[in-house]
Amino acid sequence: MRSPAAAIAWELGRRHRWGLIAVTATLFVVSTIKLLIFGTEQRVNFDNELSFALVVVVPLSATFLYFLAVFSFGLSGALAARQSIYPTRMFTLPVTAAALAGWPMLYGTLAMAALWFATRLLAVWPSDVEVPLMWPALLAASLLAWMQAFTWMSYPLPGLRVIVSVLWLTVFDAVVMIALEAKASEGVMLILLAPHVPLAYLVARRAVRRARRGDVPDWRGIFARRGETAQVRPDFSSPARAQAWFEWRRYGWSLPAMVGIVVPFELALRFIFSETPVIVFEILAGVLLTPPFMAAFVAATVGRSTPFLVTRPLTSASLTAAKMKVTMLSTVIAWVPVMVAIPLALKLSGASPIVNEWMRNLVDVFGMPRAVVIVLLGFAALLASTWKQLVQSLYISMSGREWLLKASVFLPLALLAIAFPLGYWVLRSKVVMAALWNSFSWILALLVCFKLSAAAWIAMRLRDRRLFSDRTLILGAAAWDVAVFALFGLFRWLVPGILFHNYFLALVAILAIPLARLSAAPLALAWNRHR
Amino acid sequence: MRESVIDVSALTRRFGASTALAEVSLSIPRGGVYGLVGANGAGKTTLIKHILGLLRAESGSVSVFGLDPVADPVGVLSRIGYLSEENDLPAWMRVEELIRYSRAFYPAWDDAYAEELRQTFALDPAAKIRNLSKGQKARAGLLIALAYRPELLVLDEPSSGLDPIVRRDILGAVIRTIADEGRTVLFSSHLLEEVEQVADHVTMISRGRIALSAPLTVMKESHRCLTVRFAEPRLQPPAVAGVLRWDGGGQDWMAVCGDGADELRTAVRGWGARIVAERTPSLDEVFVARAGT
């Protein structure tokens, strides 16, 4: 290895070798499926867009996102920080800023191009789709190049990187979508996209040059609260309260802020499509799913533990409890703007009659009490789902094991690559579908057995390690039982008995109430604290 | 016999194929300053992490204040003040917030003492941790480690990479802690002259094993540093049992001896050479002689 370019390439490859192996394996699986199931030449008719998305778009998008993170060094630092995320250790290498910006950008461009051409060649495409030749490769490379520029840039305010990136990439995507709507040819698309990589390179080079000399603009003074330290703040009444404050300050506002940024843009679309019920429904669904979707991103911050944190004189259970409480508060606050903005936007956009009509239909079908409970249950499910997204992976992130974290990302991706074609095959086969439907209760029963066995094992470990007292474990189990029975009772009242058996509803209720993964969180933290 | 604060018995720890600690046994009684010295990778931090309960004993046992630090982290950590080289304080906190947050965990937190330390260390309460210099961060870490007057103060390479003024503050804190009767300090450092200034007892770790553990005065007195002048210049020093290390060249060679000083004196007479100087070695010389071979 005698050149800086080769050394930078080697480091990127070496550091992310498992991810790159997973990407290669995914492409291998996709190509094998194409060869074995569909044949090399045969074109396939997909029944619907979902099938196409499952087979082609999902693996492609996942790999694209992974490449964005790898080649922008996005995994190396905090996206919300003011400072450049470009690794500072590389600033001391005896190479120019042009090389520091240029080589990762070139490798990213090549990787994106290779991804597109491999997907074009190996993936299964529907016969009615005219697969573009080159422009998607250039689009992916352009998006990556801009992402690199924005990630390596220093900003005057915390969080500005996220806002600038989202806005610019949305505008960029919108331009591309408009061009596609206008049936732009391959040549036009190439002309449209061609300037972006060089332009992004110039921005990235300047960003790296400034970051290298430690030039970080600072506007925080403008927004700083004057005399903040002069005020006397009350002391924390207990270590648990102090810890909750600590957790809140670390990430409490992250989810509300992200939701607050995204939801207005989503709701703005309503003003354009207020007359089209389907689009109004889709926008509404998108807005309602925004908090749980964003929560999945915030979850990575929630579980992070530092040497400072693990040496606090608190039990692992108390440290975990502080996270659980703060995530609950964060969830509630994140939903406040959604619940305020939706009726407001419906009213102002004139789309409320459409929603009122849906509500009337719901009342007509189920009756007023049941309709109200269905709406409340749906809202509670969304709220619970948001919180669950924040905490359900704590048992992985709090373990502090890098290999477990990586495996938790790559294993599902690898399974998706297998599951989607398999699912596609199952959906097409009426015999298999019928067999699956007939044994659905058994599948649920198996899942319940697995969940309860895991929970029992975790409870025993919690007791053995003295993380929870017997009383706490019994109270926790009792509370979970009450929640399951309450949900089951609600299901029984809502769903006519002729549709589902009681045991089926009971199985669904057991699976719906979180137990094993949440209980495993303190165990994971103890595993991390006492290695 | 004084009550033990730390009891480590036959502690072994492996990381993959390498053994970080091998059958380490150590007992630290209450009161006094215990210096833990050793080369990089000798196992000092691994031992300290076991004492804090951050590592679970694979074999052997660790007991702090008679408690298992893994089974009862709250019972142990609430009585320990800890400052490490990494000093991983939350960068987003202000000094005032760090103090307010930390005091919630320690019922014995002494506000007056914390304020006194803050003023001594010239820490601005409004300053964010991320904006502090390395020395200021070390002072902030020291403040929250001392302000509740812990029974055991554990300092893991606290002055590594710090300027002499901050190092003096840390040493001052150690001395003040000793002044509080019955308190114990476990002080791991590369800067042996610092350990020599404050430690009552020194434990040397080498390749995961305790090479030597004794009161500082005993350790120094049990070693001798002799300068031997040979009749003719020599390329290599002669081999003598009991000599831990030879340094020098030509006619003059300096030997650091453990128990073998008398054997060397006898041998010197036999070679027709003479001893031109003899003194008690510094801790640094003992350490290099013991760990550098």
Boltz contact constraints between the chains, C-beta under 6 A:
constraints:
  - contact:
      token1: [A, 229]
      token2: [B, 96]
      max_distance: 6.0
  - contact:
      token1: [A, 229]
      token2: [B, 125]
      max_distance: 6.0
  - contact:
      token1: [A, 229]
      token2: [B, 126]
      max_distance: 6.0
  - contact:
      token1: [A, 236]
      token2: [B, 104]
      max_distance: 6.0
  - contact:
      token1: [A, 239]
      token2: [B, 104]
      max_distance: 6.0
  - contact:
      token1: [A, 239]
      token2: [B, 105]
      max_distance: 6.0
  - contact:
      token1: [A, 242]
      token2: [B, 101]
      max_distance: 6.0
  - contact:
      token1: [A, 242]
      token2: [B, 104]
      max_distance: 6.0
  - contact:
      token1: [A, 246]
      token2: [B, 101]
      max_distance: 6.0
  - contact:
      token1: [A, 306]
      token2: [B, 88]
      max_distance: 6.0
  - contact:
      token1: [A, 307]
      token2: [B, 88]
      max_distance: 6.0
  - contact:
      token1: [A, 308]
      token2: [B, 88]
      max_distance: 6.0
  - contact:
      token1: [A, 311]
      token2: [B, 82]
      max_distance: 6.0
  - contact:
      token1: [A, 313]
      token2: [B, 74]
      max_distance: 6.0
  - contact:
      token1: [A, 313]
      token2: [B, 77]
      max_distance: 6.0
  - contact:
      token1: [A, 313]
      token2: [B, 78]
      max_distance: 6.0
  - contact:
      token1: [A, 313]
      token2: [B, 105]
      max_distance: 6.0
  - contact:
      token1: [A, 315]
      token2: [B, 74]
      max_distance: 6.0
  - contact:
      token1: [A, 530]
      token2: [B, 53]
      max_distance: 6.0
  - contact:
      token1: [A, 530]
      token2: [B, 56]
      max_distance: 6.0
  - contact:
      token1: [A, 530]
      token2: [B, 70]
      max_distance: 6.0
  - contact:
      token1: [A, 531]
      token2: [B, 55]
      max_distance: 6.0
